[in-house]
Amino acid sequence: MTVDDFAVQVETTASRFRFIQAVVRLDKTRFSVKYRLIIAADLYVQVYANVRNHTIGLALICQGRRLYGRDCEDGRWHRHPADAPDTHDFSVEGALPTTIEDFLLESGQTLVAQGLI
């Protein structure tokens, strides 16, 4: 996948989620792209991908702190669970690959469970 393909995927997918108020591209280089998907003031999903080194970072952020996340480094996924977002979950479930759509669905569930939307 190229960085342009990934960017199109992020923008297209984010536009289908009602809780996403704005899609802001923060940075784009030849191999990487970074987005902020705005939910509310101080509440957003950050998306980062580097297609050259196969890194993806997905994080639900509230007031500067991660509430939930999923990351892939060198093709190996892990999760930062909502009940302990500073930990790394490499369990079978935590290591499952995810898509932007799946992550936004999981983020929506986390937002509802925490009473943020």
N, C-alpha and C positions, 0 to 999 in steps of 0.2 A: 504494500500500500504506500502511496506517495503522501507527502505532507498535504498536498492539495486535496487528495481523496479524503484524508482524515478530517480536514477542515470542513469540507462539504458535509461529511457525515455528522459532525458535531452540530453545525448550523441547521441542517435539515431535521435532525432528531430533536434538538432543543425546541424548535418551533412548534412541535406537537404537544408540548407539555404546558398546560395552562398556568402552572405556578411559576414558570420562567417568564419574567417580565421583560428582560432584555438579554441579548447575546453580544458580548463585548470581546473582540479579539484583542488581547493584550500584546501579543508578539507573534511574529512569524518569520522564520528563517528558511533556508534551503531544506533543512532536515527536521525542524521542530515548529510547534505551534502551541500557544497558550491562550486559553479562553477563561472568561469569568461569565457564568450564567447567573444573572441577577435574579434573585427571588424577592428580596426586600432590602431595605437599608441594613447593611452589616450582615446580610444573609445571602450566600451564593454557593454555587458549585464551581470549583476550579477544575479545569481540564488541561492537562499537559500531555503532549506526545512528542517523542523523538523517534522518528522512523528509522534513523540510521543505527541507533543502538537498542532499538526495540523496548523503549521505556514508555510506560503510560502511567500517569498519576491522576486519580479521580478523587476529589475531596469535597465533602459538604462542610462549609465553613460558616460559623456564626460568631460574630464579634471577635474575629481573628483566631478562633480556635476550631480545630477539626472536630466535627461531631461524628463523622463516619467517613470511611474511605476504602478504596481499592487501588492497589498499585501492581504494576507488572515491571519487573526488572530482568532483562535478559530472558524473556519468555516465561518467567516464574511469577505467578500471581500470589498475592496475599491480601488480607482484609484488615482494616482497622475497625473493629466492631463498635456499634453505637454505645454499648454499655462499657467499653474500655477503649476509646479511640486512640490512645497513645500506645496501644499494644499492637503486635503483629500476629495475625492468626494465619498459620500455614496448614491448618487442618484440611481435610478433604473438601469441606464446604468452603472454607476460606481461600483455598487455592484454585477454586473454579475460575476459569476465564470469564470475563464479563464484557458486555457491550455498553456503549453510551446509553442506549435505551434501558437496559437492565439496571444500570447504575442510577439513572434518574428515577426509575420505578422504586428502587430500594431507598433512595434519598427521600422521595415523597412519603414513603411509609415511615421513615425515621422522623420526618417533619411532623407528620400527623401524631405519631406516638409521643413526641415531645411537646405537643401543643403549639408548634410554631406556625402552622397553617391550618 
